[in-house]
Amino acid sequence: MPDVMSLIQQAIEHYQPGGEFATTRARQLEEKRGITTAGMEAQLVGRGLAGTTVGAAIPAAFEQQVGAPWRTQTEMLRGGRLMEAVLAGAGFEERKGARELEARLARERMQLQKDLQNLSLSAQERAAKEQRLHEIGMQERGWEREEWEREQG
């Protein structure tokens, strides 16, 4: 099973400019061009205008009516989905960092509690460890050291 960040990276690559999404949309537009221009030419034949200079305007009409709006929509979709993937990656990394900090603080808390139970600590060592244990508690509650010191001050 692939990890979350590799899936997010695949999505980012898919929606990058020139990526698979843009390539697929360009291919779909070319297919649409073939069908649409054939229909426009058939309309000219039906009106008796086949072979006239009016037919030369078909590529420009297609570009105006279909091509330009299609490309604009493609860029909006691609950009939006790329941004979603990038933000998902950033959010995942942020949560990962928070989880790692929580785990480190929990390990340190457990070690400090074990050390405090050891009766052979000097009074100074004991006070320093109790202070650190209190600081860890503040960090776990989301307080920064400066905020805690302001509260104490």
Secondary structure by P-SEA (a helix, b strand, c coil): cccaaaaaaaaaaaaccccaaaaaaaaaaaaaaaaaaaaaaaaaaaacccccccccaaaaaaaaccaaaaaaaaaaaaaaaaaaaaaaaaaaaaaaaaaaaaaaaaaaaaaaaaaaacccccaaaaaaaaaaaaaaaaaaacccaaaaaaaac
